Amino acid sequence: MRQPGRQTRRPERRTPQTAAELAKVHERALAEAAARAATRDTPDDDPSLFQPRPEIGDSWERLRRLGLDPDAGAAAVHLGPAEIEHRRRSSGLDPLLPVLRGTLLEQSGQPPLILAIADADGHILWQEGERGLRRSADRIGFLTGARWVEESVGTNGIAAALRAQRPMQVHSAEHYLRSHHSWTCVAAPVHDPGTGRLIGAINLSGPAHSVRPYLLQLTATAAKLAETELRARRLESLHHLRTLAAPMLARVNGPALVVDAAGWTAAAAGLPPPARLRLPAEGWSTTAVHWLPSLGECVIEPLADGWLVRPVPLRNTAPAPAGDLDGPDDPGGGAARDGLGGLGGLLAEQAEGARVRLDLRRPGSPALSVHGAAGSWSHALSPRHAELLLLLATERNGLSAAQLADALFGDPARTVTVRAELSRLRRHLGGLLAHRPYRFAESVLVGVAGPEDPYDLLPSSSGPAVRRIRAGLAGGTVRLPCPPPLPGRLPAPRTGRVALPPA
């Protein structure tokens, strides 16, 4: 329990900064960056002046390193009409426009705003709003077909929400480009409920002096509404697949599952139906037999908009229950139900000499791959789980719950949250993780594959320890542990063990 009166260091609890204060912070940050580049000295922080929020400060530092001119930006990237139409159809967001328009624009008494919907790459696919305001937006390149990413237009709401994968506001001089300081943008990401994949962002923009504080919550609610509509469409598609699969399963000898492209079960025969089957993160290869953590070896056959999955019978082994479920429909987790032949037992065997690779190369798509005696498998990670595994990979001696809470939240009292997340992780990883303190098992070889740009390392994280790792990688004082060689590949060059910078 948090102690009464305890002060937190979370930046969002500060008094919001005014536009004038933000302008001072912006100019001071750019001046200090120029001074560091010229003299390699770091000016002492002036506690009498505000500091930018961690997400904004990280963005400014990244753009400064890229050499983006705060007065000119970079060459604009615009899609042609055919490409815009193609991306609109493939995004899955097109049918949601009437709902979003009615929720966000057609409200009486609301200040003039621009509604923009972007895909996961930051391309603006739709833009609507008051005509005069849209003309002003056109002058800064905020129009349909433009790619609104940091590398081109600096810190902005769409790019911040896509990188952080949570609702974000960029107010006035928090924008890196000075030409955007008269604007405020609020944006929220939209995820595919079936896969968890980021598919786009909903953005509201308007004059900085007239944007209301409630707009961030309104935009976040609209994104949740969009995801609810997408979930309803997925359930309808799953029902259609179930209708097609029922006659086929009646003719199949032995246990079998029919799942959709995201692994959600449409029908099952001969075994308890899991809510969702964890599919390989890299997709199916050309071979017909694949190893799945929950079922062992399975024969995979394409079927309509999904897959027919038939477990291969095991010899001299008790049948494994269908564990390793994923998502909110499986609150108990697979490991809690595992028997001798289940996922927990397999992972306990894999802990001996297993090779674990934490793949953080693609911002927003962290994944974990495991190669061991019991088989090979991949697991897509949530941002929070990726943060925890990064910290455990860089500190092989282990960390207590209080140390992890301090590293993630700047508050060692938040141990309940840390323990709950680690409990969920251990349902998937089983014997690969040890506790007291929390750590990878001693026999496990662990490596981290990081992105080329250090500031793309878990960009959604504002945890103090993760930010120190980013800064250390950028400054050359930190190196990530080298990923272990995979089966059939040459050993990767050694880079040494990581050394975390001091807090």
C-alpha positions as CSV (number, residue, x, y, z in Angstrom):
1,M,0.0,0.0,0.0
2,R,1.3,3.5,-0.8
3,Q,2.1,5.5,2.2
4,P,-0.2,8.5,3.0
5,G,1.1,11.7,1.7
6,R,3.9,10.0,-0.3
7,Q,5.0,12.2,-3.2
8,T,5.3,10.6,-6.6
9,R,7.7,11.6,-9.3
10,R,5.3,10.8,-12.2
11,P,5.4,13.9,-14.4
12,E,1.8,14.0,-15.3
13,R,0.9,15.1,-11.8
14,R,2.6,18.4,-12.2
15,T,0.7,21.6,-12.8
16,P,0.2,22.0,-16.6
17,Q,2.7,24.4,-18.1
18,T,1.4,27.5,-20.0
19,A,2.3,28.2,-23.6
20,A,4.7,31.0,-22.5
21,E,6.5,28.6,-20.1
22,L,6.7,25.9,-22.7
23,A,8.2,28.4,-25.2
24,K,11.0,29.1,-22.6
25,V,11.6,25.4,-22.1
26,H,11.8,24.8,-25.8
27,E,14.3,27.6,-26.4
28,R,16.4,26.7,-23.4
29,A,16.5,23.0,-24.5
30,L,17.7,23.9,-28.0
31,A,20.3,26.3,-26.6
32,E,21.7,23.7,-24.2
33,A,21.8,21.1,-27.0
34,A,23.8,23.5,-29.1
35,A,26.1,24.3,-26.2
36,R,26.7,20.5,-25.6
37,A,27.5,20.0,-29.2
38,A,30.0,22.8,-29.3
39,T,31.7,22.3,-25.9
40,R,30.7,18.8,-24.9
41,D,29.8,20.2,-21.5
42,T,26.5,19.7,-19.8
43,P,25.0,22.9,-18.2
44,D,23.8,22.5,-14.7
45,D,20.0,22.2,-14.5
46,D,18.2,25.3,-13.2
47,P,15.6,24.0,-10.7
48,S,13.7,27.3,-11.0
49,L,12.8,26.5,-14.6
50,F,10.4,23.8,-15.8
51,Q,11.7,20.7,-17.6
52,P,9.9,19.1,-20.5
53,R,7.9,16.0,-19.8
54,P,10.1,12.8,-20.3
55,E,8.3,11.8,-23.5
56,I,8.8,15.3,-25.0
57,G,12.4,15.6,-23.8
58,D,13.3,12.3,-25.3
59,S,11.7,13.2,-28.6
60,W,13.6,16.6,-28.7
61,E,16.9,14.9,-27.9
62,R,16.3,12.3,-30.6
63,L,15.5,14.9,-33.2
64,R,18.4,17.1,-32.2
65,R,20.7,14.0,-32.8
66,L,19.1,13.5,-36.2
67,G,19.8,17.1,-37.1
68,L,16.3,18.2,-37.7
69,D,16.0,22.0,-38.2
70,P,13.4,23.4,-35.7
71,D,12.6,26.2,-38.2
72,A,12.4,24.2,-41.4
73,G,11.7,20.5,-40.6
74,A,12.5,18.0,-43.4
75,A,11.3,17.2,-46.8
76,A,7.6,16.3,-46.7
77,V,6.4,12.8,-47.8
78,H,3.0,12.7,-49.5
79,L,1.0,9.7,-50.8
80,G,-0.7,9.8,-54.1
81,P,-4.5,9.3,-54.4
82,A,-4.2,5.6,-55.3
83,E,-2.0,4.8,-52.4
84,I,-4.2,6.8,-50.0
85,E,-7.3,4.8,-51.2
86,H,-5.4,1.5,-50.9
87,R,-4.3,2.2,-47.3
88,R,-7.8,3.3,-46.4
89,R,-9.2,0.0,-47.5
90,S,-6.5,-2.1,-45.8
91,S,-6.5,-0.2,-42.5
92,G,-9.9,-1.5,-41.5
93,L,-10.8,1.9,-40.1
94,D,-13.0,3.0,-43.0
95,P,-16.3,1.8,-41.6
96,L,-15.7,3.6,-38.3
97,L,-15.6,7.1,-39.8
98,P,-19.3,7.9,-39.2
99,V,-19.1,7.0,-35.6
100,L,-15.9,8.9,-35.0
101,R,-17.2,12.0,-36.9
102,G,-20.3,12.0,-34.8
103,T,-18.4,11.5,-31.5
104,L,-15.6,14.0,-32.1
105,L,-16.8,16.7,-34.5
106,E,-20.6,17.0,-34.3
107,Q,-20.8,18.3,-30.7
108,S,-22.4,21.6,-30.0
109,G,-20.5,24.3,-28.2
110,Q,-17.1,22.7,-29.0
111,P,-14.3,24.8,-30.3
112,P,-13.3,24.4,-34.0
113,L,-11.1,21.3,-34.4
114,I,-9.6,19.1,-37.1
115,L,-10.2,15.3,-37.0
116,A,-7.4,13.3,-38.6
117,I,-7.0,9.6,-38.7
118,A,-3.6,8.1,-39.5
119,D,-2.4,4.6,-40.2
120,A,0.3,2.8,-38.2
121,D,3.0,4.4,-40.3
122,G,1.8,8.0,-39.6
123,H,0.2,8.6,-43.0
124,I,-2.9,10.9,-42.6
125,L,-5.7,8.9,-44.4
126,W,-8.6,11.2,-43.5
127,Q,-8.9,14.8,-42.4
128,E,-12.1,16.7,-41.6
129,G,-13.0,19.8,-39.8
130,E,-13.8,23.5,-40.0
131,R,-12.8,24.9,-43.4
132,G,-10.8,27.9,-42.2
133,L,-8.9,25.8,-39.7
134,R,-8.0,23.3,-42.4
135,R,-6.6,26.1,-44.6
136,S,-4.3,27.0,-41.7
137,A,-3.3,23.4,-41.2
138,D,-2.5,23.1,-44.9
139,R,0.1,25.8,-44.5
140,I,2.1,23.6,-42.1
141,G,1.6,20.5,-44.2
142,F,-1.1,18.9,-42.1
143,L,-3.2,17.5,-44.9
144,T,-4.5,14.2,-46.2
145,G,-1.7,12.0,-47.6
146,A,1.1,13.6,-45.5
147,R,3.3,11.4,-43.3
148,W,3.2,12.9,-39.9
149,V,6.3,11.4,-38.2
150,E,8.9,12.9,-36.0
151,E,11.7,12.6,-38.6
152,S,9.9,14.9,-40.9
153,V,7.7,17.3,-38.8
154,G,9.2,17.0,-35.3
155,T,7.4,16.2,-32.1
156,N,3.6,16.0,-32.7
157,G,0.5,14.2,-31.3
158,I,0.2,11.5,-33.9
159,A,3.8,10.5,-33.8
160,A,3.9,10.6,-30.0
161,A,0.8,8.4,-29.7
162,L,2.1,5.9,-32.2
163,R,5.5,5.7,-30.5
164,A,4.2,5.6,-27.0
165,Q,1.1,3.5,-27.9
166,R,-1.1,5.4,-25.4
167,P,-3.1,8.7,-25.6
168,M,-0.8,11.7,-25.8
169,Q,-1.1,15.5,-26.0
170,V,1.5,17.8,-27.5
171,H,0.7,21.3,-26.5
172,S,2.0,24.5,-28.1
173,A,5.8,24.8,-27.7
174,E,6.1,21.1,-26.9
175,H,6.2,20.8,-30.7
176,Y,9.7,20.7,-31.9
177,L,9.1,22.9,-35.0
178,R,8.4,26.5,-34.1
179,S,5.8,26.8,-36.9
180,H,3.6,24.4,-34.9
181,H,3.7,26.3,-31.6
182,S,0.3,27.9,-32.2
183,W,-1.3,24.4,-32.3
184,T,-2.2,21.7,-29.8
185,C,-2.7,18.1,-30.8
186,V,-4.3,15.2,-28.9
187,A,-4.1,11.7,-30.2
188,A,-4.9,8.1,-29.2
189,P,-3.7,4.9,-30.8
190,V,-6.1,2.2,-32.1
191,H,-5.2,-1.5,-31.9
192,D,-6.6,-4.5,-33.6
193,P,-8.5,-6.4,-30.9
194,G,-7.8,-9.7,-32.5
195,T,-4.0,-9.4,-32.7
196,G,-3.1,-6.4,-30.5
197,R,-1.4,-4.9,-33.5
198,L,-1.2,-1.1,-33.8
199,I,-3.3,-0.1,-36.8
200,G,-3.5,3.7,-36.5
201,A,-4.2,6.8,-34.4
202,I,-7.1,9.2,-34.0
203,N,-6.1,12.9,-33.7
204,L,-7.8,16.1,-32.8
205,S,-5.9,19.4,-33.5
206,G,-6.8,23.0,-32.9
207,P,-5.5,26.4,-31.9
208,A,-3.4,26.1,-28.7
209,H,-5.4,28.9,-27.0
210,S,-8.8,27.2,-27.4
211,V,-8.1,23.5,-26.9
212,R,-9.9,22.2,-23.8
213,P,-8.3,19.7,-21.3
214,Y,-11.1,17.2,-21.7
215,L,-10.2,16.6,-25.4
216,L,-7.5,14.1,-24.5
217,Q,-10.0,11.9,-22.6
218,L,-12.5,12.3,-25.4
219,T,-10.0,11.2,-28.0
220,A,-9.0,8.2,-25.9
221,T,-12.7,7.2,-25.5
222,A,-13.2,7.5,-29.3
223,A,-10.2,5.1,-29.8
224,K,-11.8,2.6,-27.4
225,L,-15.1,3.0,-29.2
226,A,-13.3,2.2,-32.5
227,E,-11.7,-0.9,-31.0
228,T,-15.1,-2.0,-29.7
229,E,-16.5,-1.8,-33.2
230,L,-13.6,-3.7,-34.6
231,R,-14.1,-6.4,-31.9
232,A,-17.7,-6.8,-33.0
233,R,-16.7,-7.2,-36.6
234,R,-14.1,-9.9,-35.5
235,L,-16.7,-11.8,-33.6
236,E,-19.0,-11.8,-36.6
237,S,-16.2,-13.1,-38.8
238,L,-15.4,-15.8,-36.2
239,H,-19.0,-16.9,-36.2
240,H,-18.9,-17.3,-40.0
241,L,-15.7,-19.3,-39.7
242,R,-17.4,-21.5,-37.1
243,T,-20.2,-22.3,-39.4
244,L,-17.8,-23.4,-42.1
245,A,-15.7,-25.4,-39.8
246,A,-18.4,-27.5,-38.0
247,P,-18.9,-30.0,-40.9
248,M,-15.2,-30.5,-41.4
249,L,-14.4,-31.1,-37.7
250,A,-17.1,-33.8,-37.7
251,R,-15.1,-35.8,-40.3
252,V,-11.7,-35.3,-38.7
253,N,-10.2,-38.3,-36.8
254,G,-8.6,-37.2,-33.5
255,P,-8.5,-33.8,-31.7
256,A,-8.5,-30.7,-33.9
257,L,-9.0,-26.9,-33.7
258,V,-10.1,-24.3,-36.2
259,V,-8.7,-20.9,-35.5
260,D,-8.8,-17.6,-37.3
261,A,-5.8,-15.8,-38.7
262,A,-5.1,-14.2,-35.3
263,G,-5.4,-17.6,-33.4
264,W,-8.8,-17.1,-31.9
265,T,-10.7,-20.4,-31.7
266,A,-13.8,-20.8,-33.9
267,A,-14.5,-24.5,-33.1
268,A,-12.8,-27.5,-31.5
269,A,-13.3,-31.2,-31.4
270,G,-11.7,-33.8,-29.0
271,L,-10.0,-31.3,-26.6
272,P,-11.1,-28.3,-24.4
273,P,-11.5,-25.3,-26.7
274,P,-9.0,-22.5,-25.8
275,A,-10.1,-18.9,-26.2
276,R,-7.0,-18.2,-28.3
277,L,-4.0,-20.2,-29.6
278,R,-0.7,-18.5,-29.5
279,L,0.6,-18.5,-33.1
280,P,4.2,-18.0,-34.1
281,A,5.2,-14.3,-34.1
282,E,7.0,-14.8,-37.4
283,G,4.0,-16.6,-39.1
284,W,3.8,-20.1,-40.5
285,S,6.6,-21.4,-42.7
286,T,6.2,-23.6,-45.7
287,T,6.4,-26.8,-43.7
288,A,3.1,-28.6,-42.7
289,V,4.2,-29.5,-39.1
290,H,4.9,-26.8,-36.5
291,W,5.7,-26.9,-32.8
292,L,3.3,-24.9,-30.6
293,P,4.1,-24.2,-26.9
294,S,0.6,-25.4,-25.8
295,L,0.1,-28.4,-28.1
296,G,3.5,-29.6,-29.2
297,E,3.8,-30.7,-32.8
298,C,0.8,-29.9,-34.9
299,V,-0.3,-30.4,-38.5
300,I,-1.4,-27.0,-39.9
301,E,-3.7,-26.7,-42.9
302,P,-5.2,-23.5,-44.4
303,L,-9.0,-23.2,-44.1
304,A,-11.0,-20.2,-45.5
305,D,-9.9,-17.3,-43.3
306,G,-8.2,-19.4,-40.7
307,W,-6.3,-22.6,-40.0
308,L,-7.1,-26.2,-39.2
309,V,-4.8,-27.3,-36.3
310,R,-4.4,-31.0,-35.5
311,P,-2.0,-32.0,-32.7
312,V,0.3,-34.9,-33.5
313,P,-0.2,-37.7,-30.9
314,L,2.7,-38.1,-28.4
315,R,4.1,-41.4,-27.5
316,N,4.7,-42.5,-23.9
317,T,3.6,-39.1,-22.7
318,A,0.4,-38.0,-21.1
319,P,-1.5,-35.7,-23.4
320,A,-0.9,-32.0,-22.9
321,P,-3.8,-29.8,-22.0
322,A,-4.6,-26.9,-24.2
323,G,-2.9,-24.1,-22.2
324,D,-1.0,-21.0,-23.3
325,L,-4.1,-19.1,-23.9
326,D,-3.8,-15.4,-24.5
327,G,-5.9,-12.3,-23.9
328,P,-8.5,-11.2,-21.4
329,D,-10.7,-14.3,-22.1
330,D,-8.1,-16.4,-20.3
331,P,-7.6,-14.7,-16.9
332,G,-6.1,-17.9,-15.3
333,G,-3.4,-18.4,-17.9
334,G,-2.2,-21.7,-19.3
335,A,0.5,-22.4,-16.8
336,A,-2.0,-22.5,-13.9
337,R,-3.7,-25.5,-15.6
338,D,-0.6,-27.3,-16.9
339,G,0.0,-30.9,-15.9
340,L,3.1,-33.1,-16.6
341,G,2.8,-32.7,-20.3
342,G,1.7,-29.0,-20.3
343,L,3.5,-25.8,-21.0
344,G,5.0,-25.3,-17.6
345,G,6.7,-28.7,-17.8
346,L,8.1,-28.0,-21.3
347,L,9.4,-24.6,-20.2
348,A,11.1,-26.1,-17.2
349,E,13.0,-28.4,-19.5
350,Q,13.9,-25.5,-21.8
351,A,15.5,-23.6,-18.9
352,E,18.4,-25.9,-19.0
353,G,20.7,-24.4,-21.7
354,A,17.9,-22.4,-23.3
355,R,18.7,-19.5,-25.5
356,V,16.4,-16.5,-25.1
357,R,16.3,-13.5,-27.5
358,L,14.5,-10.3,-26.6
359,D,13.8,-8.7,-29.9
360,L,13.3,-4.9,-29.5
361,R,14.4,-3.9,-33.0
362,R,11.0,-2.8,-34.2
363,P,9.4,0.0,-32.1
364,G,6.0,-1.1,-30.9
365,S,6.5,-4.8,-31.7
366,P,8.6,-6.4,-28.9
367,A,8.9,-10.1,-29.0
368,L,10.6,-13.0,-27.2
369,S,12.0,-16.1,-28.9
370,V,13.1,-19.2,-27.0
371,H,15.2,-22.0,-28.4
372,G,15.8,-25.1,-26.2
373,A,15.7,-28.9,-26.0
374,A,11.9,-29.0,-25.8
375,G,11.4,-26.9,-29.0
376,S,11.4,-23.3,-30.3
377,W,8.7,-20.7,-30.0
378,S,8.0,-17.0,-30.1
379,H,5.9,-14.8,-27.9
380,A,4.7,-11.3,-28.6
381,L,5.1,-9.0,-25.6
382,S,3.1,-6.2,-24.2
383,P,5.1,-2.9,-23.6
384,R,5.1,-3.5,-19.9
385,H,6.4,-7.1,-20.2
386,A,9.1,-5.9,-22.6
387,E,10.2,-3.3,-20.0
388,L,10.5,-5.9,-17.3
389,L,12.4,-8.4,-19.4
390,L,14.8,-5.7,-20.6
391,L,15.6,-4.9,-17.0
392,L,16.0,-8.5,-16.1
393,A,18.2,-9.2,-19.1
394,T,20.5,-6.3,-18.2
395,E,20.7,-7.2,-14.5
396,R,21.4,-11.0,-14.4
397,N,21.8,-11.0,-10.6
398,G,18.2,-10.1,-10.3
399,L,16.0,-7.3,-9.0
400,S,13.5,-7.2,-6.2
401,A,10.0,-6.0,-6.7
402,A,10.8,-2.7,-5.0
403,Q,13.8,-2.2,-7.3
404,L,11.8,-3.0,-10.4
405,A,9.0,-0.6,-9.3
406,D,11.6,2.2,-8.8
407,A,13.1,1.4,-12.2
408,L,9.8,1.5,-14.0
409,F,7.8,4.1,-12.1
410,G,10.3,6.0,-10.0
411,D,8.3,4.7,-7.0
412,P,9.6,1.7,-5.0
413,A,6.2,1.4,-3.3
414,R,4.4,0.2,-6.4
415,T,5.4,-3.5,-5.8
416,V,1.8,-4.8,-6.2
417,T,1.8,-3.7,-9.9
418,V,5.2,-5.3,-10.5
419,R,4.3,-8.6,-8.9
420,A,1.0,-8.8,-10.8
421,E,2.8,-8.3,-14.2
422,L,5.6,-10.8,-13.3
423,S,3.0,-13.3,-12.4
424,R,1.4,-12.9,-15.8
425,L,4.8,-13.3,-17.5
426,R,5.6,-16.5,-15.6
427,R,2.4,-18.1,-16.9
428,H,4.0,-17.9,-20.4
429,L,7.7,-18.3,-19.4
430,G,7.5,-20.8,-16.6
431,G,10.9,-22.1,-15.5
432,L,12.8,-19.5,-17.6
433,L,12.1,-17.0,-14.8
434,A,13.2,-17.3,-11.2
435,H,12.3,-15.2,-8.2
436,R,13.6,-14.0,-4.9
437,P,15.0,-11.9,-6.5
438,Y,13.3,-11.8,-9.9
439,R,15.7,-12.9,-12.6
440,F,16.3,-15.3,-15.6
441,A,17.3,-18.8,-14.6
442,E,21.1,-19.2,-14.3
443,S,21.4,-21.7,-17.2
444,V,19.5,-19.5,-19.6
445,L,21.5,-17.6,-22.2
446,V,19.8,-14.2,-22.7
447,G,20.5,-11.5,-25.3
448,V,18.8,-8.3,-26.5
449,A,18.4,-7.2,-30.1
450,G,18.0,-3.5,-30.0
451,P,17.1,-0.9,-32.7
452,E,19.6,1.1,-34.7
453,D,18.5,4.3,-33.0
454,P,18.8,4.1,-29.2
455,Y,15.7,6.4,-28.8
456,D,13.6,3.7,-30.6
457,L,14.3,1.3,-27.7
458,L,10.8,0.8,-26.1
459,P,9.7,4.3,-27.1
460,S,6.4,3.9,-25.2
461,S,8.4,3.6,-21.9
462,S,9.0,6.6,-19.7
463,G,10.5,4.4,-16.9
464,P,13.6,6.1,-15.3
465,A,15.8,3.0,-15.9
466,V,14.7,2.5,-19.5
467,R,15.4,6.2,-20.2
468,R,18.9,5.8,-18.6
469,I,19.6,2.8,-20.9
470,R,18.5,4.8,-24.0
471,A,20.8,7.7,-23.0
472,G,23.7,5.4,-22.2
473,L,23.3,3.6,-25.6
474,A,23.3,7.0,-27.3
475,G,26.4,8.1,-25.4
476,G,28.3,4.9,-25.9
477,T,28.5,4.1,-22.2
478,V,26.0,1.1,-22.3
479,R,25.9,-2.0,-24.5
480,L,23.0,-4.5,-24.6
481,P,23.9,-8.2,-23.9
482,C,24.7,-9.9,-27.2
483,P,21.9,-12.1,-28.5
484,P,22.9,-15.8,-28.3
485,P,23.4,-17.6,-31.6
486,L,20.3,-19.3,-33.0
487,P,20.3,-22.9,-34.3
488,G,22.1,-23.2,-37.6
489,R,23.6,-19.7,-37.5
490,L,27.1,-18.4,-36.9
491,P,27.8,-16.9,-33.5
492,A,27.1,-13.2,-33.3
493,P,30.1,-10.9,-32.5
494,R,30.6,-10.4,-28.8
495,T,29.8,-7.0,-27.5
496,G,30.3,-7.6,-23.8
497,R,27.9,-7.4,-20.9
498,V,25.7,-4.4,-20.3
499,A,26.6,-1.9,-17.6
500,L,23.7,0.2,-16.4
501,P,24.5,3.8,-15.8
502,P,24.0,5.0,-12.3
503,A,20.7,6.4,-11.3
